[in-house]
Amino acid sequence: MARHRGFWPSEKSGKVALWFAVGAFLLWVILPMITGAFRESVPVTDTWVMPFIGVVGVAIAAAVNLFTYVVKRQRSALNLTAMSLTVCFTVFSAVFLIGEGLAGV
């Protein structure tokens, strides 16, 4: 269990959660590049596939960050920031994706 509340995470689980958050947000940078490069020549760049992959990636990062916060009690400033960003972005992007699906976009 984490003993102190500093800026950097004190345990390996906190560092892993940070890497998941960084990877999830990098995924949202890389996916539009892939879509732009391949356009309609590859079926993976379909209109709903890439955002779905992004939402799943951020949801996994949010789950890891919540697990680290609740179970491992990692309370560093970077972990709290990563947790709040990933959870908020997961909710926003999931609602946005569902809304686009319902609208037929």
N, CA and C atoms as an extended XYZ file, in Angstrom:
315
Properties=species:S:1:pos:R:3:atomname:S:1:resname:S:1:resid:I:1 pbc="F F F"
N         0.832       -1.191        0.000 N   MET     1
C         0.000        0.000        0.000 CA  MET     1
C         0.871        1.248        0.000 C   MET     1
N         0.382        2.257       -0.627 N   ALA     2
C         1.114        3.510       -0.700 CA  ALA     2
C         1.114        4.182        0.674 C   ALA     2
N         2.239        4.708        1.037 N   ARG     3
C         2.377        5.317        2.354 CA  ARG     3
C         2.339        6.846        2.308 C   ARG     3
N         2.845        7.435        1.248 N   HIS     4
C         2.896        8.894        1.215 CA  HIS     4
C         2.175        9.415       -0.021 C   HIS     4
N         1.840       10.690        0.020 N   ARG     5
C         1.115       11.320       -1.072 CA  ARG     5
C         1.989       12.400       -1.680 C   ARG     5
N         2.824       12.009       -2.592 N   GLY     6
C         3.707       12.956       -3.236 CA  GLY     6
C         3.249       13.252       -4.650 C   GLY     6
N         4.148       13.801       -5.418 N   PHE     7
C         3.849       14.106       -6.813 CA  PHE     7
C         3.983       12.863       -7.680 C   PHE     7
N         5.047       12.089       -7.460 N   TRP     8
C         5.311       10.875       -8.242 CA  TRP     8
C         4.716        9.675       -7.536 C   TRP     8
N         4.286        8.662       -8.275 N   PRO     9
C         3.778        7.442       -7.631 CA  PRO     9
C         4.903        6.693       -6.910 C   PRO     9
N         4.571        6.108       -5.774 N   SER    10
C         5.589        5.433       -4.969 CA  SER    10
C         5.663        3.934       -5.246 C   SER    10
N         4.659        3.375       -5.893 N   GLU    11
C         4.641        1.941       -6.165 CA  GLU    11
C         4.619        1.671       -7.662 C   GLU    11
N         4.936        0.433       -8.004 N   LYS    12
C         4.952        0.041       -9.410 CA  LYS    12
C         3.549        0.115      -10.018 C   LYS    12
N         2.527       -0.194       -9.244 N   SER    13
C         1.163       -0.150       -9.767 CA  SER    13
C         0.770        1.267      -10.186 C   SER    13
N         1.228        2.257       -9.459 N   GLY    14
C         0.947        3.638       -9.827 CA  GLY    14
C         1.632        4.024      -11.124 C   GLY    14
N         2.858        3.552      -11.304 N   LYS    15
C         3.579        3.840      -12.541 CA  LYS    15
C         2.944        3.127      -13.733 C   LYS    15
N         2.472        1.901      -13.518 N   VAL    16
C         1.792        1.163      -14.585 CA  VAL    16
C         0.502        1.880      -14.981 C   VAL    16
N        -0.233        2.375      -14.000 N   ALA    17
C        -1.464        3.106      -14.297 CA  ALA    17
C        -1.174        4.366      -15.106 C   ALA    17
N        -0.079        5.032      -14.793 N   LEU    18
C         0.299        6.215      -15.571 CA  LEU    18
C         0.638        5.841      -17.011 C   LEU    18
N         1.336        4.740      -17.205 N   TRP    19
C         1.673        4.303      -18.564 CA  TRP    19
C         0.421        3.931      -19.345 C   TRP    19
N        -0.555        3.326      -18.682 N   PHE    20
C        -1.818        3.030      -19.356 CA  PHE    20
C        -2.504        4.325      -19.799 C   PHE    20
N        -2.498        5.339      -18.951 N   ALA    21
C        -3.131        6.608      -19.298 CA  ALA    21
C        -2.412        7.278      -20.469 C   ALA    21
N        -1.098        7.283      -20.432 N   VAL    22
C        -0.324        7.876      -21.533 CA  VAL    22
C        -0.572        7.105      -22.829 C   VAL    22
N        -0.588        5.784      -22.745 N   GLY    23
C        -0.836        4.970      -23.930 CA  GLY    23
C        -2.227        5.188      -24.504 C   GLY    23
N        -3.218        5.358      -23.632 N   ALA    24
C        -4.582        5.575      -24.102 CA  ALA    24
C        -4.709        6.905      -24.839 C   ALA    24
N        -4.068        7.938      -24.313 N   PHE    25
C        -4.163        9.230      -24.989 CA  PHE    25
C        -3.304        9.268      -26.255 C   PHE    25
N        -2.217        8.534      -26.278 N   LEU    26
C        -1.450        8.413      -27.526 CA  LEU    26
C        -2.233        7.654      -28.584 C   LEU    26
N        -3.065        6.731      -28.144 N   LEU    27
C        -3.917        6.004      -29.073 CA  LEU    27
C        -4.851        6.954      -29.815 C   LEU    27
N        -5.347        7.966      -29.104 N   TRP    28
C        -6.233        8.943      -29.749 CA  TRP    28
C        -5.471        9.864      -30.697 C   TRP    28
N        -4.167        9.913      -30.592 N   VAL    29
C        -3.353       10.680      -31.549 CA  VAL    29
C        -3.011        9.804      -32.758 C   VAL    29
N        -2.740        8.536      -32.521 N   ILE    30
C        -2.304        7.638      -33.586 CA  ILE    30
C        -3.463        7.187      -34.480 C   ILE    30
N        -4.630        6.933      -33.898 N   LEU    31
C        -5.753        6.426      -34.690 CA  LEU    31
C        -6.182        7.365      -35.823 C   LEU    31
N        -6.281        8.672      -35.609 N   PRO    32
C        -6.607        9.536      -36.754 CA  PRO    32
C        -5.521        9.546      -37.827 C   PRO    32
N        -4.263        9.364      -37.432 N   MET    33
C        -3.197        9.277      -38.426 CA  MET    33
C        -3.353        8.028      -39.285 C   MET    33
N        -3.718        6.915      -38.656 N   ILE    34
C        -3.936        5.676      -39.401 CA  ILE    34
C        -5.115        5.844      -40.354 C   ILE    34
N        -6.187        6.450      -39.857 N   THR    35
C        -7.351        6.672      -40.705 CA  THR    35
C        -7.005        7.571      -41.886 C   THR    35
N        -6.251        8.620      -41.638 N   GLY    36
C        -5.854        9.515      -42.720 CA  GLY    36
C        -4.934        8.867      -43.734 C   GLY    36
N        -4.086        7.970      -43.279 N   ALA    37
C        -3.130        7.333      -44.188 CA  ALA    37
C        -3.791        6.286      -45.077 C   ALA    37
N        -4.723        5.520      -44.534 N   PHE    38
C        -5.301        4.410      -45.288 CA  PHE    38
C        -6.672        4.715      -45.880 C   PHE    38
N        -7.324        5.749      -45.404 N   ARG    39
C        -8.660        6.140      -45.861 CA  ARG    39
C        -9.591        4.936      -45.998 C   ARG    39
N       -10.149        4.727      -47.142 N   GLU    40
C       -11.128        3.662      -47.339 CA  GLU    40
C       -10.537        2.381      -47.910 C   GLU    40
N        -9.220        2.299      -48.038 N   SER    41
C        -8.622        1.102      -48.626 CA  SER    41
C        -8.563       -0.078      -47.657 C   SER    41
N        -8.617        0.186      -46.369 N   VAL    42
C        -8.558       -0.867      -45.355 CA  VAL    42
C        -9.845       -0.804      -44.528 C   VAL    42
N       -10.540       -1.935      -44.338 N   PRO    43
C       -11.813       -1.902      -43.619 CA  PRO    43
C       -11.704       -1.491      -42.145 C   PRO    43
N       -10.527       -1.546      -41.564 N   VAL    44
C       -10.376       -1.179      -40.152 CA  VAL    44
C       -10.654        0.299      -39.939 C   VAL    44
N       -10.470        1.098      -40.959 N   THR    45
C       -10.689        2.542      -40.821 CA  THR    45
C       -12.139        2.919      -41.069 C   THR    45
N       -13.056        1.981      -40.862 N   ASP    46
C       -14.479        2.266      -40.990 CA  ASP    46
C       -14.854        3.384      -40.012 C   ASP    46
N       -15.995        4.016      -40.230 N   THR    47
C       -16.351        5.201      -39.458 CA  THR    47
C       -16.505        4.936      -37.966 C   THR    47
N       -16.915        3.745      -37.556 N   TRP    48
C       -17.132        3.506      -36.132 CA  TRP    48
C       -16.024        2.683      -35.481 C   TRP    48
N       -15.181        2.034      -36.279 N   VAL    49
C       -14.201        1.107      -35.717 CA  VAL    49
C       -13.106        1.849      -34.943 C   VAL    49
N       -12.518        2.847      -35.548 N   MET    50
C       -11.420        3.567      -34.889 CA  MET    50
C       -11.863        4.270      -33.604 C   MET    50
N       -12.989        4.994      -33.596 N   PRO    51
C       -13.417        5.572      -32.309 CA  PRO    51
C       -13.729        4.522      -31.255 C   PRO    51
N       -14.258        3.377      -31.672 N   PHE    52
C       -14.542        2.313      -30.715 CA  PHE    52
C       -13.254        1.786      -30.096 C   PHE    52
N       -12.224        1.608      -30.919 N   ILE    53
C       -10.924        1.165      -30.395 CA  ILE    53
C       -10.388        2.198      -29.397 C   ILE    53
N       -10.535        3.472      -29.723 N   GLY    54
C       -10.086        4.530      -28.820 CA  GLY    54
C       -10.846        4.535      -27.505 C   GLY    54
N       -12.161        4.355      -27.570 N   VAL    55
C       -12.970        4.331      -26.350 CA  VAL    55
C       -12.595        3.137      -25.476 C   VAL    55
N       -12.402        1.982      -26.088 N   VAL    56
C       -12.012        0.792      -25.323 CA  VAL    56
C       -10.645        0.998      -24.677 C   VAL    56
N        -9.704        1.598      -25.424 N   GLY    57
C        -8.375        1.854      -24.870 CA  GLY    57
C        -8.410        2.784      -23.671 C   GLY    57
N        -9.184        3.850      -23.776 N   VAL    58
C        -9.282        4.795      -22.660 CA  VAL    58
C       -10.068        4.179      -21.507 C   VAL    58
N       -11.061        3.346      -21.805 N   ALA    59
C       -11.821        2.683      -20.737 CA  ALA    59
C       -10.937        1.716      -19.956 C   ALA    59
N       -10.063        1.013      -20.648 N   ILE    60
C        -9.126        0.114      -19.955 CA  ILE    60
C        -8.188        0.925      -19.064 C   ILE    60
N        -7.690        2.038      -19.580 N   ALA    61
C        -6.817        2.900      -18.771 CA  ALA    61
C        -7.562        3.462      -17.565 C   ALA    61
N        -8.819        3.839      -17.749 N   ALA    62
C        -9.610        4.347      -16.626 CA  ALA    62
C        -9.831        3.264      -15.582 C   ALA    62
N       -10.094        2.038      -16.023 N   ALA    63
C       -10.294        0.939      -15.080 CA  ALA    63
C        -9.019        0.651      -14.290 C   ALA    63
N        -7.883        0.671      -14.964 N   VAL    64
C        -6.604        0.438      -14.282 CA  VAL    64
C        -6.336        1.557      -13.276 C   VAL    64
N        -6.609        2.796      -13.672 N   ASN    65
C        -6.389        3.920      -12.761 CA  ASN    65
C        -7.336        3.871      -11.577 C   ASN    65
N        -8.597        3.511      -11.792 N   LEU    66
C        -9.532        3.377      -10.672 CA  LEU    66
C        -9.124        2.243       -9.739 C   LEU    66
N        -8.679        1.125      -10.302 N   PHE    67
C        -8.202        0.007       -9.484 CA  PHE    67
C        -7.007        0.433       -8.637 C   PHE    67
N        -6.095        1.166       -9.258 N   THR    68
C        -4.914        1.626       -8.530 CA  THR    68
C        -5.297        2.585       -7.411 C   THR    68
N        -6.287        3.427       -7.669 N   TYR    69
C        -6.717        4.390       -6.657 CA  TYR    69
C        -7.468        3.711       -5.509 C   TYR    69
N        -8.403        2.826       -5.843 N   VAL    70
C        -9.263        2.236       -4.814 CA  VAL    70
C        -8.573        1.094       -4.069 C   VAL    70
N        -8.016        0.146       -4.800 N   VAL    71
C        -7.471       -1.059       -4.162 CA  VAL    71
C        -6.042       -0.839       -3.684 C   VAL    71
N        -5.195       -0.293       -4.536 N   LYS    72
C        -3.782       -0.108       -4.188 CA  LYS    72
C        -3.521        1.164       -3.400 C   LYS    72
N        -4.519        2.031       -3.287 N   ARG    73
C        -4.429        3.285       -2.523 CA  ARG    73
C        -3.264        4.173       -2.967 C   ARG    73
N        -3.088        4.264       -4.265 N   GLN    74
C        -2.045        5.131       -4.827 CA  GLN    74
C        -2.622        6.535       -4.961 C   GLN    74
N        -2.132        7.465       -4.161 N   ARG    75
C        -2.715        8.795       -4.087 CA  ARG    75
C        -1.769        9.901       -4.543 C   ARG    75
N        -0.839        9.591       -5.425 N   SER    76
C         0.069       10.637       -5.882 CA  SER    76
C        -0.685       11.614       -6.783 C   SER    76
N        -0.131       12.789       -6.943 N   ALA    77
C        -0.781       13.825       -7.748 CA  ALA    77
C        -0.917       13.392       -9.202 C   ALA    77
N         0.091       12.738       -9.733 N   LEU    78
C         0.014       12.286      -11.123 CA  LEU    78
C        -1.040       11.198      -11.296 C   LEU    78
N        -1.167       10.294      -10.338 N   ASN    79
C        -2.194        9.260      -10.433 CA  ASN    79
C        -3.600        9.842      -10.318 C   ASN    79
N        -3.765       10.797       -9.440 N   LEU    80
C        -5.084       11.429       -9.331 CA  LEU    80
C        -5.446       12.185      -10.602 C   LEU    80
N        -4.472       12.863      -11.192 N   THR    81
C        -4.714       13.581      -12.442 CA  THR    81
C        -5.024       12.608      -13.573 C   THR    81
N        -4.238       11.538      -13.676 N   ALA    82
C        -4.467       10.540      -14.726 CA  ALA    82
C        -5.830        9.874      -14.549 C   ALA    82
N        -6.199        9.579      -13.319 N   MET    83
C        -7.483        8.949      -13.073 CA  MET    83
C        -8.628        9.871      -13.464 C   MET    83
N        -8.560       11.120      -13.055 N   SER    84
C        -9.654       12.037      -13.373 CA  SER    84
C        -9.758       12.284      -14.873 C   SER    84
N        -8.626       12.401      -15.559 N   LEU    85
C        -8.664       12.623      -17.006 CA  LEU    85
C        -9.195       11.407      -17.756 C   LEU    85
N        -8.735       10.223      -17.396 N   THR    86
C        -9.174        9.040      -18.129 CA  THR    86
C       -10.640        8.714      -17.871 C   THR    86
N       -11.087        8.863      -16.638 N   VAL    87
C       -12.491        8.577      -16.339 CA  VAL    87
C       -13.399        9.586      -17.038 C   VAL    87
N       -13.073       10.863      -16.957 N   CYS    88
C       -13.892       11.882      -17.623 CA  CYS    88
C       -13.876       11.702      -19.137 C   CYS    88
N       -12.718       11.414      -19.703 N   PHE    89
C       -12.628       11.246      -21.149 CA  PHE    89
C       -13.330        9.974      -21.604 C   PHE    89
N       -13.329        8.933      -20.781 N   THR    90
C       -14.057        7.708      -21.116 CA  THR    90
C       -15.551        7.977      -21.187 C   THR    90
N       -16.074        8.655      -20.189 N   VAL    91
C       -17.504        8.966      -20.176 CA  VAL    91
C       -17.859        9.851      -21.371 C   VAL    91
N       -17.071       10.889      -21.606 N   PHE    92
C       -17.347       11.801      -22.721 CA  PHE    92
C       -17.299       11.074      -24.057 C   PHE    92
N       -16.239       10.326      -24.309 N   SER    93
C       -16.091        9.691      -25.617 CA  SER    93
C       -17.105        8.562      -25.817 C   SER    93
N       -17.467        7.845      -24.761 N   ALA    94
C       -18.480        6.798      -24.890 CA  ALA    94
C       -19.844        7.403      -25.202 C   ALA    94
N       -20.208        8.470      -24.515 N   VAL    95
C       -21.484        9.140      -24.799 CA  VAL    95
C       -21.473        9.722      -26.209 C   VAL    95
N       -20.363       10.287      -26.619 N   PHE    96
C       -20.230       10.855      -27.955 CA  PHE    96
C       -20.369        9.763      -29.017 C   PHE    96
N       -19.706        8.629      -28.822 N   LEU    97
C       -19.778        7.526      -29.769 CA  LEU    97
C       -21.172        6.925      -29.838 C   LEU    97
N       -21.817        6.756      -28.694 N   ILE    98
C       -23.186        6.240      -28.677 CA  ILE    98
C       -24.136        7.222      -29.351 C   ILE    98
N       -23.941        8.502      -29.093 N   GLY    99
C       -24.772        9.523      -29.745 CA  GLY    99
C       -24.623        9.527      -31.250 C   GLY    99
N       -23.392        9.375      -31.728 N   GLU   100
C       -23.183        9.295      -33.169 CA  GLU   100
C       -23.834        8.042      -33.746 C   GLU   100
N       -23.753        6.953      -33.013 N   GLY   101
C       -24.379        5.714      -33.487 CA  GLY   101
C       -25.888        5.834      -33.570 C   GLY   101
N       -26.488        6.469      -32.568 N   LEU   102
C       -27.939        6.656      -32.583 CA  LEU   102
C       -28.391        7.638      -33.653 C   LEU   102
N       -27.537        8.615      -33.940 N   ALA   103
C       -27.876        9.604      -34.972 CA  ALA   103
C       -27.645        9.072      -36.374 C   ALA   103
N       -26.897        7.983      -36.483 N   GLY   104
C       -26.645        7.399      -37.788 CA  GLY   104
C       -25.536        8.081      -38.553 C   GLY   104
N       -24.631        8.734      -37.837 N   VAL   105
C       -23.520        9.430      -38.490 CA  VAL   105
C       -22.438        8.470      -38.869 C   VAL   105
